[in-house]
Amino acid sequence: MAFKFAYKKFPQNPNDAFPDHKQAQRPVIPITVKYEDKEINYLALIDSGADFCIFHGEIGQVLGLEIKNGKKLEFFGVTGEKESAYFHEITINVGGHDKHCYCGFSEFDNSKLPYGILGQRGFFDMFKITMDYRKNRIELTAN
Amino acid sequence: MNKSGENMKTIQTQDLSKILKPYSNEWVALSEKANKVISSGQDLSQVIKEAHKKGEKHPVVTRVPKDYGNYVLGL
């Protein structure tokens, strides 16, 4: 069964290349991140260019994870600088479907990263994803 | 057309650009439908507690960056 989400618009400052842009339309959806008996609803970006899922470290902390006890991975991300994430086995719920996810919790510079990242492993391998920018519509089907 | 042969219909974009703009560099708890800000601050757990105190049982949290910028993401 497919479930549908709308694209979301976020603030954006006009620039030389796009002087009229005051908003950015992005495929950001609400998910629920679960660990043991705790859960948090969180906005996350569907990012086909990301190899894996990365969430803010603070999300993991509030869920009770000992972030640095996870497997460490260094990667180059949003800032262009080397960053670290610690991977943990958690559950994400999307559109009412619980899915196991091996997800990284990062110590991103929070002033720069707005949302969680839903990448190939842990998200794209769990759902068939159709995105239609012009119709503002994202459709997911659980695999 | 999608798998069932149904054309994808246009749906309303959810515009968060105005409601999030005042909360630069803060955690924000939105209502369950993510259409209004319930609480905000630097400490995520406090932001969630405050949202619960204000009667929002299922807040949706997000981080508002200093600048949403122009992302070309890929990890």
Backbone of each chain as ProteinMPNN parsed JSONL, in Angstrom:
{"seq_chain_A": "MAFKFAYKKFPQNPNDAFPDHKQAQRPVIPITVKYEDKEINYLALIDSGADFCIFHGEIGQVLGLEIKNGKKLEFFGVTGEKESAYFHEITINVGGHDKHCYCGFSEFDNSKLPYGILGQRGFFDMFKITMDYRKNRIELTAN", "coords_chain_A": {"N_chain_A": [[0.842, -1.2, 0.0], [0.531, 2.21, -0.853], [1.75, 5.261, 0.563], [1.325, 8.759, 1.022], [3.024, 11.889, 0.793], [3.42, 15.44, 1.106], [5.649, 17.71, -0.591], [7.829, 19.95, 1.19], [8.191, 23.414, 1.95], [10.955, 25.492, 2.6], [12.723, 28.228, 4.221], [14.759, 30.303, 2.131], [17.563, 32.155, 1.156], [17.659, 34.708, -1.308], [19.931, 34.705, -4.12], [22.776, 35.338, -6.331], [22.54, 33.55, -8.488], [19.92, 32.629, -8.278], [17.927, 34.911, -7.979], [15.261, 35.381, -7.304], [14.49, 33.511, -5.527], [12.958, 32.684, -2.552], [12.23, 30.621, -1.155], [12.794, 27.132, -0.652], [11.879, 24.131, -2.13], [11.55, 21.005, -0.853], [12.04, 17.406, -0.617], [11.028, 16.53, 2.126], [10.064, 14.637, 4.87], [7.891, 13.601, 7.603], [9.123, 11.423, 10.073], [9.174, 8.718, 12.459], [11.465, 8.115, 14.931], [12.665, 5.388, 16.663], [13.732, 3.85, 19.684], [14.155, 1.246, 21.828], [11.923, 1.905, 24.423], [11.413, 4.477, 23.712], [10.548, 7.281, 21.603], [10.759, 9.622, 18.861], [9.3, 12.107, 16.888], [10.292, 13.383, 13.773], [11.72, 15.522, 11.304], [12.854, 14.582, 8.093], [15.064, 14.437, 5.304], [14.606, 13.083, 2.103], [17.138, 11.666, 0.428], [18.627, 10.769, -2.316], [21.259, 10.763, -3.012], [22.716, 10.174, -0.817], [24.563, 7.716, 0.904], [23.724, 6.377, 3.126], [21.685, 6.492, 6.147], [21.536, 9.354, 8.178], [21.242, 10.898, 11.276], [20.716, 13.663, 13.541], [22.96, 13.801, 16.309], [21.834, 14.562, 18.747], [19.233, 13.65, 18.619], [19.557, 10.912, 18.945], [20.626, 10.947, 21.536], [18.464, 11.89, 23.085], [16.822, 9.729, 22.759], [18.069, 7.953, 24.336], [20.334, 6.607, 23.551], [23.763, 5.593, 23.757], [25.733, 7.386, 22.109], [28.435, 7.291, 21.143], [29.096, 4.667, 21.505], [28.452, 3.285, 19.299], [29.268, 1.897, 15.988], [31.893, 3.491, 14.357], [31.962, 5.809, 11.67], [33.699, 7.652, 9.277], [33.076, 10.388, 7.162], [32.538, 12.502, 4.256], [30.511, 15.22, 4.229], [27.75, 17.413, 4.331], [29.047, 19.825, 5.012], [31.426, 19.675, 3.696], [33.611, 19.063, 5.053], [35.524, 16.605, 6.918], [33.53, 14.376, 8.711], [32.059, 12.648, 11.524], [30.126, 9.741, 12.22], [28.139, 7.625, 14.301], [27.08, 4.393, 14.26], [23.971, 2.767, 14.85], [21.569, 0.231, 15.712], [18.304, 0.784, 15.085], [14.764, 1.632, 15.036], [12.751, 2.893, 12.448], [9.746, 4.621, 11.795], [7.636, 5.002, 9.147], [4.947, 6.46, 7.674], [3.303, 4.782, 9.148], [4.535, 2.338, 9.018], [6.772, 0.239, 10.603], [10.258, 0.017, 10.364], [13.318, -1.673, 10.435], [16.432, -0.076, 10.988], [19.76, 0.608, 10.277], [21.48, 3.031, 11.418], [23.243, 6.155, 11.277], [24.394, 8.351, 13.828], [25.223, 11.602, 14.095], [27.738, 14.037, 14.915], [27.127, 16.527, 13.818], [27.671, 19.928, 12.888], [25.3, 21.695, 14.286], [24.333, 24.136, 13.527], [24.253, 24.075, 10.871], [23.021, 21.804, 9.697], [19.769, 21.014, 8.764], [17.891, 18.825, 8.818], [17.209, 15.302, 9.381], [18.831, 12.749, 7.398], [17.753, 10.664, 4.866], [18.986, 7.995, 3.375], [20.416, 5.714, 0.891], [21.012, 3.073, 2.029], [19.046, 1.66, 4.468], [16.851, 3.225, 3.981], [16.092, 3.777, 1.158], [16.391, 1.145, 0.439], [14.284, 0.019, 1.671], [11.891, 0.999, 0.794], [9.856, 1.619, -2.09], [10.154, 4.477, -3.967], [8.567, 7.328, -5.15], [8.903, 10.442, -6.548], [7.433, 13.493, -7.321], [8.091, 16.464, -8.31], [6.78, 18.658, -9.515], [4.148, 18.167, -8.97], [4.196, 18.263, -6.316], [4.46, 16.001, -4.785], [5.122, 13.06, -2.926], [5.503, 9.641, -2.976], [5.41, 6.651, -1.24], [6.083, 3.199, -1.11], [6.071, 0.368, 0.84], [8.641, -2.07, 0.764]], "CA_chain_A": [[0.0, 0.0, 0.0], [1.331, 3.441, -0.955], [1.349, 6.388, 1.392], [1.691, 9.966, 0.288], [3.458, 13.062, 1.534], [3.647, 16.634, 0.292], [6.92, 18.415, -0.438], [7.769, 21.061, 2.141], [8.971, 24.602, 1.575], [11.791, 26.037, 3.67], [13.262, 29.547, 3.86], [16.006, 30.335, 1.371], [17.941, 33.526, 0.813], [17.959, 34.933, -2.733], [21.363, 34.8, -4.427], [23.015, 35.795, -7.707], [22.049, 32.57, -9.459], [18.466, 32.524, -8.154], [17.592, 36.13, -7.229], [13.858, 35.417, -6.878], [14.182, 32.404, -4.618], [12.819, 32.952, -1.125], [11.855, 29.342, -0.566], [13.289, 25.928, -1.325], [10.923, 23.027, -2.003], [12.395, 19.823, -0.655], [11.321, 16.171, -0.23], [11.226, 16.315, 3.564], [8.882, 13.953, 5.402], [7.973, 13.269, 9.029], [9.331, 10.016, 10.433], [9.324, 8.503, 13.9], [12.687, 7.376, 15.242], [12.352, 4.636, 17.886], [14.764, 3.004, 20.297], [13.554, 0.656, 23.034], [10.56, 2.396, 24.678], [11.329, 5.913, 23.433], [10.408, 7.636, 20.192], [10.71, 11.056, 18.536], [8.892, 12.451, 15.524], [11.455, 14.15, 13.303], [11.681, 15.751, 9.855], [14.033, 14.021, 7.426], [15.152, 14.664, 3.857], [14.862, 11.921, 1.24], [18.342, 12.087, -0.298], [19.106, 9.61, -3.08], [22.721, 10.848, -3.134], [23.356, 9.757, 0.44], [24.753, 6.266, 0.931], [23.131, 5.791, 4.327], [20.845, 7.432, 6.905], [22.241, 10.072, 9.242], [20.397, 11.778, 12.082], [21.447, 14.451, 14.535], [23.34, 13.097, 17.53], [20.914, 14.895, 19.846], [18.062, 12.768, 18.508], [19.969, 9.673, 19.602], [20.784, 11.177, 22.981], [17.131, 11.96, 23.703], [16.281, 8.363, 22.745], [18.783, 7.16, 25.334], [21.491, 5.904, 22.977], [25.133, 6.055, 24.028], [26.071, 7.589, 20.697], [29.799, 6.889, 20.777], [29.251, 3.208, 21.592], [28.15, 2.723, 17.986], [30.384, 1.738, 15.048], [32.225, 4.82, 13.841], [32.229, 5.989, 10.238], [34.053, 9.02, 8.883], [32.571, 10.667, 5.817], [32.509, 13.906, 3.858], [29.097, 15.504, 4.065], [27.173, 18.702, 3.986], [29.959, 20.957, 5.178], [32.628, 19.466, 2.898], [34.678, 18.667, 5.971], [35.376, 15.244, 7.412], [32.66, 14.297, 9.882], [31.934, 11.293, 12.064], [28.814, 9.269, 12.678], [28.202, 6.377, 15.053], [25.923, 3.649, 13.768], [23.203, 1.991, 15.822], [20.372, -0.467, 15.235], [17.104, 1.428, 15.615], [13.572, 1.441, 14.196], [12.076, 4.106, 11.983], [8.371, 4.405, 11.352], [7.255, 5.924, 8.07], [3.588, 6.191, 7.195], [2.699, 3.685, 9.906], [5.311, 1.107, 8.865], [8.035, 0.126, 11.334], [11.341, -0.605, 9.602], [14.619, -1.692, 11.093], [17.355, 0.822, 10.284], [21.122, 0.748, 10.812], [21.512, 4.464, 11.132], [24.317, 6.897, 11.924], [24.088, 9.567, 14.587], [26.394, 12.42, 13.817], [27.955, 15.261, 15.684], [27.111, 17.624, 12.87], [27.508, 21.302, 13.342], [23.846, 21.866, 14.218], [23.949, 25.404, 12.916], [24.225, 23.895, 9.414], [22.157, 20.722, 9.195], [18.391, 21.203, 9.19], [17.034, 17.654, 9.015], [17.838, 14.01, 9.198], [19.064, 12.361, 6.005], [17.317, 9.306, 4.551], [19.797, 7.616, 2.212], [20.189, 4.444, 0.179], [20.909, 1.946, 2.975], [18.2, 2.0, 5.61], [15.598, 3.852, 3.551], [15.777, 3.419, -0.231], [16.294, -0.314, 0.324], [13.077, -0.404, 2.379], [10.7, 1.552, 0.158], [9.837, 2.128, -3.455], [9.94, 5.91, -3.758], [8.251, 8.113, -6.338], [8.834, 11.862, -6.204], [6.98, 14.328, -8.429], [8.314, 17.839, -7.833], [5.77, 19.593, -10.035], [2.868, 17.892, -8.303], [4.464, 18.418, -4.873], [3.978, 14.762, -4.189], [6.061, 11.967, -2.677], [4.728, 8.438, -2.715], [6.258, 5.562, -0.768], [5.486, 1.868, -0.958], [6.986, -0.487, 1.614], [9.093, -3.284, 0.05]], "C_chain_A": [[0.878, 1.252, 0.0], [0.838, 4.476, 0.042], [2.011, 7.637, 0.85], [2.08, 11.094, 1.238], [3.568, 14.232, 0.566], [5.093, 17.095, 0.457], [6.733, 19.524, 0.597], [8.65, 22.204, 1.647], [9.687, 25.15, 2.797], [12.34, 27.389, 3.233], [14.546, 29.399, 3.042], [16.316, 31.779, 1.016], [18.189, 33.655, -0.684], [19.464, 35.066, -2.94], [21.523, 35.178, -5.886], [22.406, 34.846, -8.736], [20.522, 32.48, -9.465], [17.946, 33.726, -7.361], [16.156, 36.171, -6.714], [13.519, 34.345, -5.842], [14.124, 32.859, -3.169], [12.471, 31.668, -0.377], [12.527, 28.218, -1.346], [12.284, 24.815, -1.068], [11.709, 21.723, -1.94], [11.562, 18.6, -0.239], [11.629, 15.792, 1.212], [9.939, 15.726, 4.128], [9.023, 13.738, 6.918], [8.19, 11.766, 9.211], [9.307, 9.925, 11.959], [10.55, 7.634, 14.107], [12.465, 6.715, 16.6], [13.58, 3.873, 18.38], [14.229, 2.554, 21.655], [12.174, 1.279, 23.26], [10.402, 3.885, 24.369], [11.177, 6.166, 21.934], [10.311, 9.149, 20.034], [10.23, 11.196, 17.097], [9.847, 13.531, 15.014], [11.3, 14.365, 11.798], [12.981, 15.246, 9.223], [13.912, 14.19, 5.913], [15.404, 13.356, 3.122], [15.981, 12.307, 0.286], [18.954, 10.892, -1.035], [20.622, 9.624, -3.251], [23.458, 10.44, -1.877], [23.436, 8.238, 0.483], [24.016, 5.61, 2.092], [22.287, 6.854, 5.031], [21.67, 8.052, 8.024], [21.244, 10.985, 9.955], [21.278, 12.58, 13.039], [21.776, 13.598, 15.768], [22.373, 13.357, 18.672], [19.643, 14.048, 19.806], [18.376, 11.451, 19.215], [20.084, 9.826, 21.105], [19.43, 11.199, 23.682], [16.472, 10.57, 23.734], [16.991, 7.455, 23.748], [19.946, 6.363, 24.79], [22.795, 6.481, 23.525], [25.784, 6.188, 22.656], [27.445, 6.996, 20.345], [30.083, 5.405, 21.005], [28.958, 2.533, 20.255], [29.398, 2.572, 17.136], [30.637, 3.082, 14.372], [32.47, 4.79, 12.333], [32.593, 7.449, 9.995], [33.625, 9.24, 7.443], [32.683, 12.164, 5.532], [31.062, 14.252, 3.531], [28.791, 16.925, 3.704], [28.186, 19.836, 4.018], [31.189, 20.842, 4.288], [33.817, 19.067, 3.763], [34.431, 17.242, 6.45], [34.526, 15.263, 8.684], [32.559, 12.851, 10.328], [30.486, 10.992, 12.421], [29.024, 7.933, 13.37], [26.917, 5.615, 14.774], [25.311, 2.749, 14.84], [22.015, 1.328, 15.124], [19.152, 0.187, 15.888], [15.909, 1.034, 14.743], [13.109, 2.808, 13.718], [10.669, 3.715, 11.535], [8.033, 5.465, 10.32], [5.872, 5.527, 7.583], [2.922, 5.014, 7.893], [3.455, 2.373, 9.806], [6.592, 1.179, 9.686], [9.066, -0.574, 10.464], [12.62, -0.548, 10.423], [15.593, -0.81, 10.29], [18.696, 0.841, 11.017], [21.548, 2.16, 10.441], [22.638, 5.152, 11.898], [23.792, 8.117, 12.673], [25.345, 10.412, 14.593], [26.52, 13.578, 14.789], [28.121, 16.407, 14.69], [27.188, 18.957, 13.585], [26.029, 21.627, 13.154], [23.409, 23.179, 13.597], [23.793, 25.24, 11.404], [23.221, 22.851, 8.925], [20.719, 20.878, 9.675], [17.622, 19.922, 9.506], [17.87, 16.378, 9.007], [17.964, 13.702, 7.712], [18.643, 10.901, 5.833], [17.991, 8.871, 3.263], [19.494, 6.215, 1.709], [20.024, 3.266, 1.134], [20.083, 2.388, 4.175], [16.919, 2.703, 5.214], [15.229, 3.447, 2.125], [15.692, 1.898, -0.421], [15.045, -0.865, 1.024], [11.802, 0.001, 1.643], [10.926, 1.785, -1.333], [9.414, 3.591, -3.333], [9.668, 6.594, -5.092], [8.13, 9.57, -5.911], [8.451, 12.654, -7.453], [7.023, 15.78, -7.96], [7.185, 18.768, -8.267], [4.414, 19.376, -9.385], [3.019, 17.885, -6.785], [4.292, 17.119, -4.105], [5.082, 13.702, -4.088], [5.223, 10.754, -2.318], [5.677, 7.305, -2.345], [5.45, 4.269, -0.713], [6.5, 0.992, -0.24], [7.352, -1.721, 0.798], [8.781, -4.526, 0.883]], "O_chain_A": [[1.845, 1.342, 0.756], [-0.357, 4.553, 0.328], [3.108, 7.589, 0.293], [1.536, 11.226, 2.334], [3.782, 14.047, -0.632], [5.696, 16.899, 1.512], [5.614, 19.976, 0.843], [9.692, 21.998, 1.024], [9.112, 25.259, 3.88], [12.42, 27.678, 2.039], [15.321, 28.465, 3.253], [15.428, 32.535, 0.621], [18.857, 32.805, -1.273], [20.185, 35.491, -2.037], [20.536, 35.325, -6.606], [21.83, 35.283, -9.731], [19.905, 32.283, -10.512], [17.566, 33.581, -6.2], [15.86, 36.919, -5.783], [12.395, 34.285, -5.345], [15.109, 33.355, -2.622], [12.425, 31.631, 0.853], [12.791, 28.341, -2.542], [11.884, 24.581, 0.073], [12.443, 21.385, -2.869], [10.521, 18.735, 0.403], [12.388, 14.861, 1.48], [8.852, 16.255, 3.892], [10.134, 13.698, 7.445], [7.522, 10.948, 8.579], [9.409, 10.935, 12.654], [10.662, 6.552, 13.532], [12.121, 7.386, 17.574], [14.356, 3.329, 17.594], [13.895, 3.372, 22.512], [11.324, 1.194, 22.374], [9.387, 4.489, 24.715], [11.619, 5.369, 21.107], [9.852, 9.86, 20.928], [10.697, 10.49, 16.203], [10.169, 14.476, 15.734], [10.802, 13.486, 11.094], [14.069, 15.461, 9.759], [12.829, 14.1, 5.334], [16.313, 12.605, 3.477], [15.8, 13.174, -0.569], [19.702, 10.107, -0.452], [21.211, 8.601, -3.6], [24.686, 10.367, -1.868], [22.475, 7.553, 0.134], [23.717, 4.417, 2.043], [22.191, 7.987, 4.56], [22.408, 7.361, 8.726], [20.505, 11.739, 9.322], [22.425, 12.221, 13.305], [20.966, 12.781, 16.205], [22.117, 12.466, 19.482], [19.048, 13.766, 20.846], [17.564, 10.94, 19.987], [19.686, 8.939, 21.86], [19.266, 10.601, 24.745], [15.669, 10.274, 24.62], [16.565, 6.324, 23.981], [20.498, 5.521, 25.499], [22.92, 7.688, 23.731], [26.317, 5.221, 22.112], [27.579, 6.281, 19.352], [31.187, 4.936, 20.73], [29.194, 1.334, 20.102], [30.467, 3.058, 17.506], [29.712, 3.727, 13.879], [33.097, 3.873, 11.802], [31.898, 8.361, 10.442], [33.799, 8.361, 6.599], [32.892, 12.975, 6.434], [30.458, 13.64, 2.65], [29.469, 17.554, 2.892], [28.181, 20.706, 3.147], [31.928, 21.815, 4.138], [34.898, 18.771, 3.253], [33.311, 16.733, 6.403], [34.763, 16.049, 9.601], [32.931, 11.937, 9.592], [29.733, 11.862, 12.86], [29.966, 7.202, 13.065], [25.816, 6.112, 15.012], [26.003, 2.08, 15.607], [21.529, 1.799, 14.096], [18.996, 0.141, 17.109], [16.031, 0.213, 13.834], [13.077, 3.766, 14.49], [10.442, 2.64, 10.98], [8.131, 6.664, 10.58], [5.656, 4.4, 7.137], [2.081, 4.33, 7.309], [3.069, 1.39, 10.439], [7.407, 2.081, 9.488], [8.792, -1.629, 9.892], [12.958, 0.474, 11.019], [15.567, -0.809, 9.059], [18.752, 1.064, 12.226], [21.925, 2.439, 9.303], [22.949, 4.778, 13.029], [22.883, 8.812, 12.219], [26.402, 9.974, 15.048], [25.546, 14.027, 15.393], [29.105, 17.146, 14.716], [26.811, 19.078, 14.75], [25.557, 21.812, 12.032], [22.257, 23.327, 13.188], [23.276, 26.128, 10.727], [22.637, 23.005, 7.852], [20.474, 20.873, 10.882], [16.768, 19.936, 10.392], [19.056, 16.38, 8.678], [17.295, 14.312, 6.878], [19.11, 10.018, 6.552], [17.617, 9.322, 2.18], [18.474, 5.614, 2.045], [19.03, 2.543, 1.071], [20.4, 3.389, 4.818], [15.987, 2.779, 6.015], [14.18, 2.844, 1.902], [15.008, 1.419, -1.326], [14.78, -2.066, 0.975], [10.748, -0.598, 1.855], [12.031, 2.104, -1.773], [8.426, 3.902, -2.668], [10.439, 6.458, -6.042], [7.348, 9.898, -5.019], [9.068, 12.504, -8.508], [6.104, 16.258, -7.296], [6.694, 19.571, -7.473], [3.622, 20.311, -9.267], [2.084, 17.544, -6.06], [4.01, 17.136, -2.907], [5.854, 13.482, -5.021], [4.341, 10.826, -1.462], [6.64, 7.036, -3.064], [4.285, 4.262, -0.318], [7.652, 0.887, -0.663], [6.478, -2.354, 0.205], [9.08, -5.644, 0.462]]}, "seq_chain_B": "MNKSGENMKTIQTQDLSKILKPYSNEWVALSEKANKVISSGQDLSQVIKEAHKKGEKHPVVTRVPKDYGNYVLGL", "coords_chain_B": {"N_chain_B": [[2.082, 7.558, -14.608], [1.36, 5.618, -11.679], [2.131, 2.461, -10.008], [-0.373, 1.264, -9.786], [-1.629, 2.262, -11.934], [-2.784, 4.672, -11.653], [-2.901, 8.156, -12.14], [-0.521, 10.432, -10.783], [-1.673, 12.754, -8.529], [-1.746, 16.309, -8.092], [-0.751, 17.712, -5.011], [-1.131, 19.844, -2.112], [1.63, 21.82, -1.31], [3.477, 21.833, 1.712], [4.044, 24.659, 3.4], [6.652, 25.754, 5.166], [8.226, 27.889, 5.326], [7.723, 30.482, 6.308], [6.896, 30.136, 8.977], [9.104, 28.987, 10.209], [11.185, 30.759, 9.949], [11.724, 32.727, 12.039], [13.254, 31.275, 13.876], [16.037, 30.842, 13.813], [18.89, 28.795, 14.07], [17.957, 27.122, 16.137], [16.367, 24.39, 17.918], [13.175, 23.224, 17.028], [9.855, 22.471, 17.985], [7.205, 21.228, 16.268], [3.636, 21.2, 15.65], [1.621, 18.151, 15.517], [0.702, 17.933, 12.908], [2.598, 19.381, 11.699], [2.299, 22.109, 11.154], [2.393, 24.347, 12.745], [4.429, 26.201, 15.086], [5.243, 24.96, 18.243], [7.058, 24.988, 20.403], [10.424, 26.102, 21.175], [14.056, 26.192, 21.214], [17.454, 25.746, 22.501], [18.012, 23.321, 23.679], [17.184, 20.136, 22.955], [15.708, 18.15, 24.401], [14.397, 19.679, 26.323], [12.842, 21.293, 24.69], [11.065, 19.422, 23.636], [9.806, 18.59, 26.006], [8.547, 20.968, 26.757], [6.754, 21.287, 24.652], [5.071, 19.103, 25.122], [4.03, 19.929, 27.61], [2.52, 22.039, 26.74], [0.438, 20.756, 25.638], [0.752, 19.357, 23.278], [0.77, 16.26, 22.128], [2.141, 14.711, 20.271], [4.636, 15.972, 19.137], [6.533, 17.182, 16.302], [9.861, 17.272, 15.635], [12.401, 19.54, 14.497], [15.482, 20.874, 13.268], [16.343, 24.203, 13.013], [18.495, 25.687, 10.861], [21.249, 28.124, 10.841], [21.229, 29.178, 8.354], [19.334, 28.121, 5.692], [20.406, 27.777, 3.236], [21.888, 26.587, 0.122], [21.574, 23.57, -0.835], [23.475, 20.852, -2.048], [23.202, 17.797, -1.623], [24.772, 14.835, -0.388], [26.166, 12.048, 0.945]], "CA_chain_B": [[1.178, 6.698, -13.835], [2.028, 4.789, -10.688], [2.002, 1.018, -10.206], [-1.773, 0.865, -9.938], [-2.163, 2.866, -13.145], [-3.44, 5.944, -11.305], [-2.039, 9.315, -12.312], [-0.165, 11.137, -9.555], [-2.404, 14.013, -8.456], [-1.058, 17.388, -7.399], [-1.223, 17.997, -3.657], [-0.674, 21.135, -1.589], [2.931, 21.837, -0.637], [3.415, 22.358, 3.071], [4.975, 25.797, 3.417], [7.191, 26.025, 6.503], [9.237, 28.945, 5.173], [7.437, 31.645, 7.163], [6.799, 29.818, 10.413], [10.418, 28.612, 10.766], [12.179, 31.816, 9.761], [12.175, 33.41, 13.268], [13.896, 30.368, 14.842], [17.375, 30.531, 13.325], [19.842, 28.122, 14.965], [17.27, 26.546, 17.3], [15.471, 23.255, 17.745], [11.77, 23.635, 17.031], [8.838, 21.414, 18.016], [6.014, 21.594, 15.502], [2.437, 20.412, 15.94], [1.633, 16.835, 14.87], [0.527, 18.126, 11.458], [3.758, 20.177, 11.286], [1.855, 23.372, 10.538], [2.652, 25.491, 13.616], [5.498, 26.01, 16.059], [4.746, 24.833, 19.612], [8.112, 25.418, 21.327], [11.74, 26.186, 20.527], [15.166, 26.423, 22.132], [18.718, 25.089, 22.164], [18.074, 21.982, 24.26], [16.111, 19.371, 22.315], [14.813, 17.474, 25.347], [13.55, 20.719, 26.926], [11.881, 21.717, 23.657], [10.032, 18.377, 23.577], [9.038, 18.664, 27.265], [7.698, 22.163, 26.706], [5.651, 21.004, 23.715], [4.123, 18.228, 25.841], [3.347, 20.764, 28.611], [1.553, 22.886, 26.039], [-0.67, 19.925, 25.187], [1.023, 18.662, 22.013], [1.183, 14.896, 22.503], [3.029, 14.113, 19.267], [5.344, 17.023, 18.397], [7.498, 16.797, 15.263], [10.979, 18.184, 15.856], [13.341, 19.818, 13.414], [16.508, 21.86, 13.604], [16.4, 25.32, 12.056], [19.906, 26.108, 10.77], [21.44, 29.572, 10.711], [20.88, 29.516, 6.972], [18.972, 26.9, 4.975], [21.411, 27.672, 2.189], [21.616, 25.952, -1.165], [22.201, 22.274, -0.625], [23.627, 19.739, -2.972], [23.56, 16.831, -0.592], [25.272, 13.507, -0.733], [27.103, 11.699, 2.015]], "C_chain_B": [[1.976, 5.901, -12.8], [1.718, 3.321, -10.955], [0.554, 0.589, -10.464], [-2.417, 1.495, -11.177], [-2.821, 4.208, -12.9], [-2.45, 7.089, -11.537], [-1.749, 9.942, -10.963], [-0.877, 12.486, -9.563], [-1.567, 15.052, -7.713], [-1.626, 17.538, -5.99], [-0.553, 19.277, -3.161], [0.689, 20.987, -0.912], [2.747, 22.38, 0.772], [4.487, 23.428, 3.216], [5.41, 26.109, 4.848], [8.118, 27.245, 6.481], [8.98, 30.13, 6.108], [7.466, 31.279, 8.635], [8.158, 29.472, 11.016], [11.423, 29.758, 10.768], [12.625, 32.494, 11.07], [13.041, 32.55, 14.19], [15.298, 29.934, 14.415], [18.252, 29.924, 14.42], [19.193, 27.601, 16.255], [16.615, 25.215, 16.915], [14.037, 23.776, 17.84], [10.896, 22.387, 17.135], [7.607, 21.947, 17.295], [4.831, 20.755, 15.989], [2.489, 19.094, 15.153], [1.491, 16.95, 13.348], [1.647, 18.969, 10.865], [3.35, 21.486, 10.614], [1.951, 24.566, 11.486], [3.721, 25.148, 14.648], [4.894, 25.982, 17.46], [5.785, 25.35, 20.607], [9.435, 25.439, 20.577], [12.805, 26.419, 21.582], [16.401, 25.659, 21.694], [18.786, 23.637, 22.634], [16.891, 21.153, 23.757], [15.168, 18.731, 23.331], [13.885, 18.479, 26.037], [12.469, 21.186, 25.955], [10.729, 20.708, 23.57], [9.154, 18.422, 24.839], [8.065, 19.83, 27.242], [6.499, 21.942, 25.769], [4.6, 20.111, 24.38], [3.327, 19.034, 26.866], [2.265, 21.615, 27.966], [0.43, 22.069, 25.395], [-0.449, 19.216, 23.862], [1.58, 17.269, 22.336], [2.219, 14.316, 21.546], [3.756, 15.199, 18.473], [6.296, 16.424, 17.362], [8.662, 17.775, 15.37], [11.802, 18.362, 14.584], [14.328, 20.861, 13.905], [16.452, 22.963, 12.559], [17.853, 25.789, 12.006], [20.014, 27.631, 10.747], [20.971, 30.026, 9.34], [20.53, 28.211, 6.261], [19.836, 26.689, 3.746], [20.923, 27.01, 0.922], [22.318, 24.601, -1.146], [22.324, 21.457, -1.897], [24.139, 18.623, -2.08], [24.043, 15.526, -1.178], [26.341, 13.168, 0.274], [28.07, 10.646, 1.538]], "O_chain_B": [[3.134, 5.556, -13.032], [1.127, 2.971, -11.977], [0.29, -0.322, -11.249], [-3.602, 1.289, -11.439], [-3.357, 4.819, -13.824], [-1.283, 6.984, -11.161], [-2.619, 9.984, -10.093], [-0.708, 13.274, -10.494], [-0.785, 14.718, -6.824], [-2.842, 17.496, -5.8], [0.45, 19.729, -3.713], [0.872, 20.13, -0.047], [1.946, 23.289, 0.992], [5.683, 23.141, 3.163], [4.641, 26.655, 5.639], [8.722, 27.59, 7.497], [9.924, 30.714, 6.64], [8.001, 32.027, 9.453], [8.352, 29.645, 12.22], [12.404, 29.725, 11.511], [13.807, 32.812, 11.202], [13.523, 33.055, 15.204], [15.692, 28.789, 14.635], [18.35, 30.448, 15.53], [19.802, 27.634, 17.324], [16.346, 24.955, 15.742], [13.737, 24.661, 18.641], [11.149, 21.379, 16.474], [7.047, 22.979, 17.665], [5.009, 19.734, 16.653], [3.299, 18.942, 14.239], [2.079, 16.172, 12.598], [1.649, 19.245, 9.665], [3.966, 21.919, 9.64], [1.63, 25.686, 11.09], [3.901, 23.992, 15.032], [4.126, 26.872, 17.826], [5.441, 26.068, 21.546], [9.559, 24.873, 19.491], [12.497, 26.799, 22.712], [16.402, 25.005, 20.651], [19.518, 22.825, 22.068], [15.739, 21.434, 24.09], [13.951, 18.764, 23.145], [12.724, 18.171, 26.305], [11.33, 21.44, 26.348], [9.566, 21.092, 23.447], [7.931, 18.308, 24.761], [6.912, 19.703, 27.651], [5.38, 22.361, 26.065], [3.399, 20.329, 24.225], [2.114, 18.864, 26.993], [1.224, 21.879, 28.568], [-0.422, 22.617, 24.696], [-1.352, 18.544, 23.363], [2.726, 17.134, 22.765], [3.072, 13.527, 21.951], [3.527, 15.342, 17.272], [6.795, 15.31, 17.526], [8.471, 18.981, 15.212], [11.886, 17.477, 13.732], [14.049, 21.625, 14.83], [16.507, 22.692, 11.359], [18.385, 26.245, 13.018], [19.01, 28.337, 10.647], [20.398, 31.104, 9.182], [21.346, 27.29, 6.23], [19.984, 25.565, 3.267], [19.723, 26.887, 0.677], [23.516, 24.51, -1.413], [21.4, 21.383, -2.708], [25.335, 18.512, -1.814], [23.747, 15.179, -2.322], [27.31, 13.909, 0.44], [28.941, 10.219, 2.295]]}, "name": "protein", "num_of_chains": 2, "seq": "MAFKFAYKKFPQNPNDAFPDHKQAQRPVIPITVKYEDKEINYLALIDSGADFCIFHGEIGQVLGLEIKNGKKLEFFGVTGEKESAYFHEITINVGGHDKHCYCGFSEFDNSKLPYGILGQRGFFDMFKITMDYRKNRIELTANMNKSGENMKTIQTQDLSKILKPYSNEWVALSEKANKVISSGQDLSQVIKEAHKKGEKHPVVTRVPKDYGNYVLGL"}
